[in-house]
Structure formats: C-alpha cells, structure tokens
Amino acid sequence: MNGKERIARRIAREVRDGFYVNLGIGLPTMIASYLPAGIDVIFQSENGMLGVGPPPGESEADPDLINAGKQPVTELPGCSYFGSEVSFAMIRGGHMDMSVLGAMQVDEEGNLANWTIPGKMVKGMGGAMDLVAGARRVIVAMEHQTKEGEPRILKRCTLPLTGTHVVHDIVTELGWIKVTPDGLILTEIAEGIGAAEVQARTEAKLTLASNLVTMTAI
C-alpha cells in the first residue's frame, strides 16, 4: 500500500461506534473507505451534509452530491441536508467527536497551518478554523515532507496559522506522533523505518515513547 493509504487505514482504527466525524478535503476523505466492520459512524461535511458515505465509483458519481472540497460523495441511509449556519453550529457547538484535516505545517506546540499554499492564490481558510476549535479531537493526516523534501513538522510554523495549540495527533506515512505539553512523542513507527530516519526528516525534536510500536493498518 502507498503512504496515503497507510495513513488513512491507520486513522480509521481510531474512529469509534457512534462518533460524529468531519473529514477534511484530500487525504482525510479516504478514511471513510477503511472503517472497521460493524461500527456506525456519522460523517459531516461543513457544506451542509450529515451522513456522508464513501467516494462513489466513476460511473456512480452525482455532480450534485459533493463534499466541502467539491469532491463527489455518496449518501448513507438517513442522510440529511441543511444550511451552512446549521452545519457550523454543529461544529462550533462541540458536537464533532473528531476532525481529521490535512496540513502544510504543524509545529511542536500543536499549532496548525493548513490554508495558505505558497505561490498560489487562495480565498481563505474556509471552515478549518472552526473545525480545529470546535472538535473534541483534531488529527492531522499528511505526508511527512513536501514534494521538495522539506519537513512539515517544524519547531514553529512559518505559514499563517489556522489554529494555535489545537492538534492532538499527527499521522504520516512514517508514524504516529502525539502532541503533548512536553513536546512531540513518536508512539508508532512504520515498518522498516528507523527512529533516526524519522527524526532526520523532522525539524521539531521527537521523543521516543517507551513502548514504541509498529504502526499497523487494517
């Protein structure tokens, strides 16, 4: 499996029966395809949809049925639609058990930068600011380095922030990193990767968990 699939499969194991979850655009949407059997999860999209299903097959895509990132989705039984004011009331009211977002940068204090793309014009951060402030648990799902090989996990973010002290966990193709008041702790590591390599590809200092284990996927 490739790195993105490994990330999505591992995060899917954190989702619990009865959870309300918001999945950010891009990589996080893959999580819906890898949920363990037998659990009932309600996915929310901030453009006004509750009960989002996995991505459809190419021949099944409905151009009118999209998520906040304008990607085609499916609807699950009991799916409902509503205005953005209701959607953000759910988010701001603390009703999301988990929010999974992509990021350009995360730092050792759990600060997140995920809306400014260097060299590109963007309209703004969208709903990400509300999601990181309102969700009970925020997980960042991203590749460990940029395409140019630059680290994304930094001592301090250099891009404009989406939220401060909001990230609980960082998941990359190299491992699972917990954000704590004492810094970043590497708790799981991908098979075949050494801790020294993970640190070499990370600007922020990583502390190894005393019970460091291999990161496995479903």
N, C-alpha and C positions, 0 to 999 in steps of 0.2 A: 504494500500500500504506500501511497505517496505521503508527504509530510502533512498536507492539509487534511487528508482523510484520517491520519493518525490522531491529529488534534481533535477533529470533530467526534470521532469514536470515543476518545477518552473523556471528553466533556459530557457526552451523552450519558455516561455512567453516573454523573453527579445529579442528574435530574431524578426527582422522586415523584411517586404517585400523588396526584392532586396538585402538583405545582402549577403556578401561573408563570410563564416564562416569556421574555421578549428576546428575540434573536435579531442581532444587527445584520446589516446587509453584508453580502460576500460570504466569507468562510463560515461564519456562525449559522447561516441558514442550512448548512449541510447536516447540522446536528439532528434535525428533525427526521432524517433518514436512518439514523442509527440508534434510536431509542430501544432499550431493553424490552423484551416482550412482556406483556401483562401489566404495564403501567399506563395510567390515564393522565395525560399532560395537556394543559390548555396553553397554546402559543398565541401571543398577542402581537399585532402589528400596529404601530402608532398611527398609521393612516386610517385606522378605524375598523379593525377586524379582530375578532376573538374566535379562536378555533381554527387557526391556520394549519393546513396539512403539509405534507412533504412536497417538494417540487414535482410538477407533472412531467410525464413523458412528452417528447416533442410533438406528437400528434394529439396530445390531450390538453395542450396549453390554451387557456382562455385569456385573450388580451385584456379583458375587463376585470380579471381576477388577479390582482398583483399585491405585493407587499410594499413597504415604505421605500424600498430600493428599486421599485418598478420591475421586480422580477416576478415571473408567473408563479403562482402557488395553487394549491388545491384547498378545498374546504372540507372540514370534518363534520360529521353529523352534529347538529346543534350549533353550528357556526352562526355568529351574529355580526351585524354591521352597525356602525354608529358614527357620529360626527367626531372630528378631531378633539373637540372640547371634552367629550366624554372619555375618549382614549387617553388624553393627558391627565384627566382627573384620576383615572385608574393608576397611572404611573406616579404622579405626584403624591397620591394618597397612600403610597407604600404598599400597593396590592400586588406588585410583581415579586415573586419569591426569588427570581434570578434574572439577571440581564447579562447576555453574552455579546460583547462587541469586539470589533477589530480595532487596531490601533496603529498609528505611525510610531508612537513612542510611549513608553511607560518608564517611570523612574523609581528609585528605591524607597520613596515615600508614598508610593501608590498614586502619584499624580498621572493623569492621562491626557495625551494629546492625540486626537483621532479625527479631526475635521479639516485641518489645513493640509493641503497637498502641495509641497514645494514646487513652484514653477507652473501651477495650474490655478485658474480662477474657480473659486467655489462660492456658493451662495451663502453658506453659513453652516453651523454645526447641526442644524436640524433638531431632532429630538434627543440627541445623545446627552446633552447637558441635563435634561430632566431624568433620563434613564439612569445615569450614574448617581444622581442624587436621591432618587426615589426607590430604587430596587434594594431588596434586603441583602443581596449578594451580587457583586459585579465580577465577572470573569472576563479577562481579555484573551481572545484567541487570535494569534498572529504568528507569522513566520519569524524566526529568531533574528534574522538580519534582513536588511534591504537587498534589493537586486544588485546593488553596488558593493555589498559585503559590509556595510556599516551596521553597527549594533543598534537595536531598537530599545534595548533595556539599558537605561542610562542612569548616571548619578543624578542628573537633573534634566528634565525635558527642555529642549531648546525651541520647540514649536509652541504656538499659543495653546493654552490648556483648555480642555473640555471640562475637567473637574479636578479638584485637589483632594488628596487623601481618600480616594473613592474606590480604588481597585483592591480586591481581596486576593485574587489569584491570577497568575499569568501562565498561559499554556502555549507552548510552542512545540515544534517537531522534535526539539531536544529534551523537553522535560516539563515538569510541573513545578512552578515557583510560587511559594506563598509570600504575601506581603504582610509583614508584622511590624510592630513598633520598634523592633530591634534590627530591622532590615529585611533583606530578601533571603528566603531559605529554600534551597533546592531539595524538594522532598521526593521527587520521582525523576528518573533519567531514562531516556530512550535506550533501547537495547543496542549494544555495540558502540555506545558513546561514552567517553570518559569524562569525569567531572572536570578535569583540567581543560578539556576542549570546550565544554560549556562556558567555563569562566573566561577563556580566551576570546570567546565570541560575545561576551557580555561586558559592557563598560562598568556597570554597578558591581559592587562586591557581593558575592554569593556565599552564604554559609551552608555547609552540607548538613542535612538532617542526620541525626544519629541513627535513624532507621531508614536511610535512603534505599528506595526500592526501584525496580524496573517499571517504567510506565507502560502499562499494557492497555490494549484496546479491546473492544467487544469482538 
